[in-house]
Amino acid sequence: MDRQKSMEKGLLRKSLSIRERKFPNDDLFLETGLSRKSPRDIAKKSPRGIIKKSPRDIIKKAENDDGECRVTAIVFLSTFVAVSGSFCTGCGAGFSSGAQSGITKDLSLSVAEYSMFASVLTLGGLIGAVFSGKVADVLGRKRTMLFCEAFCLAGWLAVALAQDALWLDCGRLLLGIGVGLFSYVIPVYIAEIAPKHVRGSFVFANQLLQNCGIALFFIIGNFIPWRWLAIVGFMPCVLHVFCLFFIPESPRWLAKKGRDKECRSALQRLRGPDVDISREANTIRDTIELSELDGETRMAELFQRRYAYPLLIGVGLMFLQQLSGSSGVTYYASSLFQKGGFPSAIGTSVIATIMVPKAMLGTIIVDKLGRRTLLMSSCAAMCLSALLLSVSYGFESFGILPDLTPILTCIGVLGHIVSFAMGMGGLPWIIMAEIFPMNVKVSAGTLVTVTNWLFGWVITYTFNFMLQWNASGMFFIFSMVSAFSIVFIYFLVPETKGRSLEEIQALFSNSVQ
């Protein structure tokens, strides 16, 4: 740890060859907040193009920022309202497990048809992910969440009223589009409003509420019909729409759009009426101006050396998250218990009662232990759980120790879902929201989110077929993926705990040099 800190300090001491800042207008340096001009306007008026400070200067200013350390009631409220969208996501993920037996019986669906229904959520998520960054950039973070709920509400209604597989798939697809948009905008919004010393915990609440939704549907899915289960999923979406009108827009998005007065107003509301926001506001302005130097980066321009490191981290974590089999285990938990000879109703209820406290523990310790430690611990537990399931289903296929197989299956499924919820489920989204500067957040965030949903769809669609083909071999592969994830995180993923977004982005800028 000391070695890592010394390396970071060494990087921060590196100087960049950047043009000297000159200000033709006095109002550019208003100490009470941002200038009245957007970064693009400043660039047009400056004789030498856009004028900026070095990343080292921004780091120094961010480290001395005291106003950002306060956690107010409106920050708590805004975070809770935002992550309520993740609760809706969890309801969608947990629905397929509890509703499987009822839907296949009532609508006479085959294994292939139900696999399509369950996996089409991730296919819709992929579609939503393609447009997530652009929609969030054009509409803003708050209005994008409202846009998401339009798809979710329509999706739940279509599922509740479905009379055949086509209506089921259409409803699930609409729900997936909303969930795909949510998966990008919620962590980005929270990361942009939360103080740096609690940002990890607040963004991790995204995973906590998602687990709450999954746990709720795992429990009540054992007792109520699947159509009423869809109506239950519809109700939180309605409440979320209402609550969104009471939270502020992201100050950083407002600053990017040149809406300086609204940016200062939102920042003041978030930090408290008696807090001097000038230093934080000016730091945000400086970072926006730095990112505006090269303009908005398109997808084709994203694959440059300066973006390679954060892009490798973001895409790599999402790729490994899905190839660990996490989506398949969550979506088909009932099938896994049944194949191992363990009662599915008991198994899903046990998962539901444990996964929420585990996610709460992750929310508390993420800003204490750090991202790297929690990620590696989560991957290690997932590796052992998948290996245990491989052994369990191997025993089942050969008829060895039939009395032990159900117990091993229960421990394996339980351990995999809980350990995923503790770290690997939410932390990649936290890191994704932290590492990309504003000018690449749209294109890079879209690529990272698309990667997550694309491989999520591959896993959820093929999971039932692989389970029937060779369950033991499938979980052995998942175990090896989790083991490789530990190596990837150890060597490539930096610790971002306790740093402001501006410090993190400046650190990556220096590392390129």
C-alpha positions in Angstrom: 0.0 0.0 0.0 2.8 2.4 0.8 4.5 1.6 -2.5 1.3 2.3 -4.3 0.9 5.6 -2.6 4.4 6.6 -3.4 3.9 5.7 -7.0 0.7 7.8 -7.2 2.6 10.8 -5.6 5.3 10.4 -8.1 2.8 10.5 -10.9 1.2 13.6 -9.5 4.5 15.4 -9.4 5.0 15.0 -13.2 4.5 18.3 -15.0 2.6 18.6 -18.3 3.7 21.0 -21.0 0.5 23.0 -21.2 -0.1 26.5 -22.5 -0.2 29.3 -19.9 -3.6 30.4 -18.9 -4.7 33.9 -19.9 -8.1 35.5 -19.2 -9.4 38.3 -21.4 -12.4 38.9 -19.2 -12.5 39.5 -15.4 -15.8 37.6 -15.0 -14.0 34.3 -15.8 -12.5 34.4 -12.4 -15.5 35.0 -10.3 -14.6 33.5 -7.0 -18.3 33.1 -6.0 -18.8 30.4 -8.6 -18.6 29.6 -12.3 -18.3 32.1 -15.1 -21.4 33.1 -17.1 -19.8 31.7 -20.2 -19.7 28.1 -21.3 -16.3 26.5 -22.1 -17.1 26.7 -25.8 -17.7 30.4 -25.6 -14.4 30.9 -23.7 -12.6 28.9 -26.4 -14.0 31.1 -29.1 -13.0 34.3 -27.4 -9.5 33.2 -26.4 -6.8 34.1 -29.0 -5.0 30.9 -28.2 -8.0 28.6 -28.1 -9.3 27.2 -24.8 -7.2 28.1 -21.8 -6.7 25.7 -19.0 -4.9 24.7 -15.9 -2.7 21.6 -15.6 -4.0 18.4 -14.0 -1.6 19.0 -11.2 -3.2 22.3 -10.4 -6.6 20.8 -10.4 -5.5 18.0 -8.1 -4.1 20.6 -5.7 -7.3 22.6 -5.7 -9.5 19.5 -5.3 -7.4 18.2 -2.3 -7.9 21.6 -0.5 -11.7 21.5 -1.2 -13.6 21.6 2.1 -17.0 22.4 0.9 -17.4 19.1 -0.9 -17.0 17.1 2.4 -20.4 17.9 3.7 -23.2 15.3 3.3 -26.6 17.0 3.4 -30.1 15.7 3.6 -30.7 16.6 -0.1 -27.7 14.5 -1.1 -29.2 11.5 0.8 -32.6 12.2 -0.7 -31.2 12.5 -4.3 -29.2 9.3 -3.9 -32.1 7.4 -2.5 -34.4 8.5 -5.3 -31.9 7.7 -8.0 -31.2 4.2 -6.6 -34.9 3.5 -6.5 -34.5 3.0 -10.2 -32.1 0.2 -9.3 -34.8 -1.4 -7.2 -37.0 -1.5 -10.3 -34.0 -3.2 -12.1 -33.7 -5.8 -9.3 -37.4 -6.5 -9.6 -37.0 -7.2 -13.3 -34.0 -9.5 -12.6 -35.7 -11.4 -9.9 -39.0 -11.9 -11.8 -37.8 -14.6 -14.1 -36.7 -17.0 -11.3 -40.0 -16.8 -9.3 -42.3 -16.8 -12.3 -40.7 -19.6 -14.3 -42.9 -22.5 -13.2 -46.1 -20.4 -13.5 -45.4 -18.9 -16.9 -44.2 -22.2 -18.5 -47.4 -23.9 -17.2 -50.0 -21.2 -18.0 -48.6 -20.4 -21.5 -47.1 -23.8 -22.3 -43.6 -22.5 -23.0 -40.7 -24.7 -23.9 -37.2 -24.4 -22.4 -36.0 -22.4 -25.5 -39.0 -20.1 -25.3 -38.6 -19.3 -21.6 -34.9 -18.8 -22.1 -35.7 -16.3 -24.7 -38.1 -14.5 -22.4 -35.7 -14.4 -19.5 -32.7 -13.3 -21.6 -34.6 -10.7 -23.7 -34.3 -8.4 -20.6 -30.5 -8.3 -21.3 -31.1 -7.9 -25.0 -33.3 -4.9 -24.2 -30.6 -3.7 -21.8 -28.1 -3.9 -24.7 -30.3 -1.7 -26.9 -30.8 0.8 -24.0 -27.0 0.7 -23.3 -26.2 1.7 -26.9 -28.1 5.0 -26.5 -27.5 5.4 -22.7 -24.6 7.8 -22.9 -26.1 10.0 -25.6 -29.5 10.2 -24.0 -28.0 11.1 -20.6 -25.9 13.8 -22.2 -28.8 15.3 -24.2 -31.6 15.1 -21.7 -29.6 15.3 -18.5 -29.4 12.8 -15.7 -32.7 13.4 -14.1 -34.9 13.5 -17.3 -33.1 10.4 -18.5 -34.3 8.5 -15.4 -37.9 9.7 -16.2 -37.4 8.5 -19.8 -36.3 5.1 -18.4 -39.5 4.7 -16.4 -41.6 5.2 -19.5 -40.1 1.9 -20.9 -40.3 0.1 -17.5 -44.0 1.0 -16.9 -45.0 -0.1 -20.4 -42.9 -3.3 -20.1 -44.5 -4.4 -16.8 -48.0 -3.8 -18.1 -47.3 -5.9 -21.2 -46.0 -8.8 -19.1 -48.9 -8.6 -16.7 -51.5 -8.7 -19.6 -49.6 -11.1 -21.9 -51.5 -14.0 -23.4 -48.7 -15.5 -25.5 -44.9 -15.6 -25.7 -44.8 -12.7 -28.1 -46.4 -10.3 -25.6 -44.2 -11.6 -22.9 -41.0 -11.0 -25.0 -42.2 -7.5 -26.0 -42.9 -6.5 -22.5 -39.6 -7.9 -21.2 -37.7 -6.1 -24.1 -39.2 -2.8 -23.1 -38.3 -3.4 -19.5 -34.8 -4.2 -20.6 -34.4 -1.0 -22.5 -35.3 1.0 -19.4 -33.0 -1.1 -17.3 -30.2 -0.6 -19.7 -30.5 3.2 -19.6 -30.7 3.0 -15.8 -27.5 1.0 -15.5 -25.5 3.9 -17.0 -27.3 7.0 -15.7 -27.8 6.1 -12.0 -24.1 5.5 -11.1 -23.1 8.5 -13.1 -25.6 10.8 -11.5 -24.7 9.7 -7.9 -21.0 10.0 -8.6 -21.5 13.5 -9.9 -23.5 14.7 -6.8 -21.9 12.8 -3.9 -18.9 14.2 -1.8 -15.8 12.2 -2.6 -15.4 10.6 0.9 -18.8 8.9 0.6 -19.0 8.5 -3.2 -18.2 4.8 -3.2 -20.8 4.0 -0.6 -23.5 6.1 -2.2 -22.9 4.6 -5.7 -22.8 1.1 -4.1 -26.3 1.8 -2.8 -27.2 1.2 -6.5 -26.3 -2.5 -6.0 -28.0 -2.6 -2.5 -31.4 -1.5 -3.9 -31.0 -3.8 -6.8 -30.5 -6.7 -4.4 -33.5 -5.5 -2.4 -35.6 -5.8 -5.6 -34.2 -9.3 -6.3 -34.8 -10.4 -2.7 -38.4 -9.2 -2.7 -39.2 -11.1 -5.9 -37.4 -14.2 -4.7 -39.6 -14.3 -1.6 -43.0 -13.2 -2.9 -42.5 -15.1 -6.2 -43.0 -18.3 -4.2 -46.5 -17.2 -3.0 -48.2 -15.0 -5.6 -49.1 -15.7 -9.3 -46.8 -14.3 -12.0 -49.3 -11.7 -13.3 -49.7 -10.2 -9.8 -45.9 -10.3 -9.5 -45.7 -8.1 -12.6 -48.1 -5.6 -11.1 -45.9 -5.5 -7.9 -43.0 -4.6 -10.2 -45.1 -1.8 -11.8 -45.8 0.0 -8.5 -42.2 1.1 -7.6 -41.8 2.6 -11.1 -44.8 4.8 -10.5 -43.5 6.0 -7.1 -40.0 6.6 -8.7 -41.5 8.9 -11.4 -43.2 11.0 -8.7 -40.0 11.3 -6.5 -37.8 12.4 -9.4 -39.4 15.8 -9.5 -37.9 16.6 -6.0 -34.2 16.2 -6.7 -31.7 18.5 -8.4 -30.0 17.9 -11.8 -26.3 17.0 -11.8 -24.1 20.2 -11.4 -21.4 18.8 -13.6 -23.8 18.1 -16.4 -25.2 21.7 -16.1 -21.7 23.1 -16.1 -20.9 21.1 -19.3 -23.9 22.6 -21.0 -22.8 26.1 -20.0 -25.8 26.6 -17.7 -23.6 28.1 -15.0 -26.3 29.8 -12.9 -28.3 26.6 -12.6 -25.1 24.7 -11.9 -24.3 26.9 -8.9 -27.9 26.7 -7.7 -27.9 22.9 -7.8 -24.4 22.7 -6.2 -25.5 25.1 -3.4 -28.6 23.0 -2.8 -26.6 19.8 -2.6 -23.9 21.2 -0.3 -26.1 23.4 1.9 -27.1 27.1 2.0 -24.3 28.1 4.4 -21.4 26.5 2.4 -19.1 28.4 0.2 -19.2 26.5 -3.1 -16.9 28.7 -5.0 -13.8 26.5 -4.8 -15.7 23.3 -5.8 -17.5 25.2 -8.6 -14.3 26.5 -10.0 -12.7 23.1 -9.9 -15.6 21.7 -11.9 -15.2 24.5 -14.3 -11.5 23.9 -14.8 -12.0 20.2 -15.4 -14.8 20.9 -17.9 -12.5 23.3 -19.7 -9.7 20.7 -19.8 -12.0 18.1 -21.3 -13.4 20.6 -23.8 -9.9 21.2 -25.3 -10.4 18.2 -27.6 -14.2 18.6 -27.9 -16.7 15.7 -27.5 -15.0 12.4 -28.4 -16.8 10.2 -30.7 -16.8 6.4 -30.5 -14.3 6.1 -33.4 -11.9 8.5 -31.7 -12.1 6.8 -28.3 -9.4 4.2 -29.1 -6.5 6.5 -28.5 -3.5 6.0 -26.3 -4.6 8.6 -23.7 -7.9 6.7 -23.2 -6.5 3.2 -23.4 -5.9 2.7 -19.7 -9.4 3.7 -18.3 -11.1 2.0 -21.2 -9.3 -1.3 -20.5 -10.3 -1.1 -16.9 -14.0 -0.2 -17.6 -14.5 -2.7 -20.4 -12.4 -5.4 -18.7 -14.4 -5.3 -15.5 -17.7 -5.5 -17.2 -16.5 -8.4 -19.4 -15.3 -10.3 -16.4 -18.4 -9.5 -14.4 -20.7 -11.2 -16.9 -18.4 -14.1 -17.8 -18.4 -15.1 -14.2 -21.9 -16.4 -14.8 -23.5 -13.9 -12.4 -26.6 -13.1 -14.5 -27.4 -16.7 -15.2 -27.1 -17.7 -11.5 -29.5 -14.9 -10.5 -32.0 -15.3 -13.3 -32.2 -19.1 -13.0 -31.6 -19.7 -9.3 -34.8 -21.9 -9.0 -33.5 -24.2 -11.8 -30.1 -24.5 -10.1 -31.7 -25.6 -6.8 -34.0 -28.1 -8.5 -31.2 -29.6 -10.5 -29.2 -30.1 -7.3 -32.2 -31.6 -5.5 -32.7 -28.7 -3.1 -36.2 -27.2 -2.6 -36.2 -24.0 -4.7 -38.7 -22.2 -2.5 -36.5 -22.6 0.5 -33.3 -21.8 -1.4 -34.6 -18.6 -3.0 -36.0 -17.4 0.4 -32.6 -18.1 2.1 -30.8 -16.1 -0.6 -33.3 -13.2 -0.2 -32.8 -12.9 3.5 -28.9 -12.9 3.3 -28.1 -11.0 0.1 -29.5 -7.6 1.3 -27.5 -7.5 4.6 -24.4 -8.5 2.6 -25.0 -5.7 0.1 -25.5 -3.3 3.1 -22.1 -4.5 4.4 -20.5 -3.7 1.1 -22.1 -0.2 1.1 -20.6 0.5 4.5 -17.1 -0.8 3.9 -16.5 0.2 0.2 -15.1 3.6 1.3 -13.1 2.0 4.2 -11.5 -1.0 2.6 -11.3 0.5 -0.9 -12.4 -0.7 -4.3 -9.5 -3.1 -5.1 -9.7 -5.1 -1.8 -13.5 -5.5 -2.0 -13.3 -6.5 -5.7 -10.7 -9.1 -5.2 -12.4 -10.5 -2.1 -15.7 -10.8 -4.0 -14.0 -12.5 -7.0 -12.2 -15.0 -4.7 -15.5 -15.9 -3.0 -17.2 -16.3 -6.4 -14.4 -18.5 -7.6 -14.8 -20.9 -4.7 -18.6 -20.9 -4.9 -18.5 -21.7 -8.7 -16.0 -24.5 -8.0 -18.2 -25.9 -5.3 -21.1 -26.0 -7.8 -19.0 -27.7 -10.3 -18.1 -30.4 -7.8 -21.8 -30.7 -6.7 -23.2 -31.1 -10.2 -20.3 -33.5 -11.0 -21.4 -35.7 -8.0 -25.0 -35.4 -9.3 -24.1 -36.6 -12.8 -22.1 -39.6 -11.6 -24.5 -40.5 -8.7 -21.9 -40.0 -6.1 -22.8 -38.8 -2.5 -26.5 -38.1 -3.4 -27.3 -36.9 0.1 -24.5 -34.3 0.0 -25.3 -32.9 -3.4 -28.3 -30.7 -2.3 -26.3 -29.1 0.5 -23.3 -28.3 -1.7 -25.7 -26.9 -4.3 -27.4 -24.6 -1.8 -24.0 -23.4 -0.4 -22.6 -22.8 -3.9 -25.6 -20.9 -5.3 -26.0 -18.9 -2.1 -22.3 -18.1 -1.9 -22.1 -17.1 -5.6 -25.0 -14.6 -5.4 -24.1 -13.2 -2.1 -20.4 -12.7 -2.9 -21.4 -11.1 -6.3 -23.7 -8.7 -4.4 -20.9 -7.8 -2.0 -18.5 -6.5 -4.6 -18.3 -7.5 -8.2 -22.0 -6.6 -8.8 -21.8 -2.9 -8.0 -18.1 -1.9 -7.9 -17.5 -2.0 -11.7 -20.3 0.5 -12.1 -18.7 2.8 -9.4 -15.3 2.6 -11.2 -17.0 3.3 -14.6 -18.6 6.4 -13.2 -15.3 7.6 -11.8 -12.6 7.1 -14.3 -13.8 8.8 -17.5 -13.5 12.5 -18.1 -16.6 14.5 -19.2 -15.6 14.7 -22.9 -15.4 10.9 -23.2 -18.1 9.9 -20.7 -20.7 9.6 -23.4 -18.8 7.3 -25.8 -16.7 5.4 -23.2 -19.7 5.0 -20.8 -21.8 3.7 -23.7 -19.1 1.2 -24.8 -18.7 -0.1 -21.2 -22.4 -0.4 -20.7 -22.9 -2.2 -24.0 -20.2 -4.6 -23.1 -22.0 -5.5 -19.9 -25.3 -6.1 -21.5 -24.0 -7.9 -24.6 -22.2 -10.5 -22.6 -25.0 -10.6 -20.1 -27.4 -11.5 -22.9 -25.0 -14.2 -24.1 -24.8 -15.8 -20.6 -28.5 -15.6 -19.8 -29.7 -17.0 -23.2 -27.2 -19.9 -23.2 -27.3 -20.7 -19.5 -30.2 -23.2 -19.5 -28.7 -25.0 -22.5 -25.3 -25.3 -20.9 -26.9 -26.4 -17.6 -28.6 -29.3 -19.4 -25.4 -30.0 -21.4 -22.7 -30.0 -18.7 -23.5 -28.1 -15.5 -20.2 -29.1 -13.9 -18.1 -28.0 -16.8 -20.0 -24.7 -17.1 -19.3 -23.7 -13.4 -15.7 -24.8 -13.7 -15.3 -22.3 -16.5 -17.0 -19.6 -14.4 -14.7 -20.4 -11.5 -11.6 -19.9 -13.8 -13.0 -16.6 -15.0 -13.3 -15.3 -11.4 -9.8 -16.5 -10.6 -8.5 -14.5 -13.6 -10.5 -11.5 -12.5 -8.4 -11.4 -9.3 -5.2 -11.1 -11.4 -6.7 -8.5 -13.6 -7.8 -6.3 -10.7 -4.5 -6.7 -8.8 -2.3 -5.5 -11.7 -4.5 -3.0 -13.6 -7.3 -1.5 -11.4 -6.1 1.6 -9.4 -7.6 2.6 -6.0 -10.0 5.6 -6.4 -11.2 5.7 -2.8 -11.1 9.2 -1.3 -10.4 11.1 -4.5 -12.6 13.6 -6.2 -13.6 13.0 -9.8 -11.3 15.8 -10.9 -8.4 14.2 -9.0 -9.0 10.8 -10.6 -9.2 12.2 -14.1 -6.1 14.3 -13.6 -4.3 11.2 -12.3 -5.1 9.3 -15.5 -4.0 12.3 -17.6 -0.6 12.2 -15.8 -0.3 8.4 -16.1 -0.4 8.7 -19.9 2.5 11.0 -19.8 
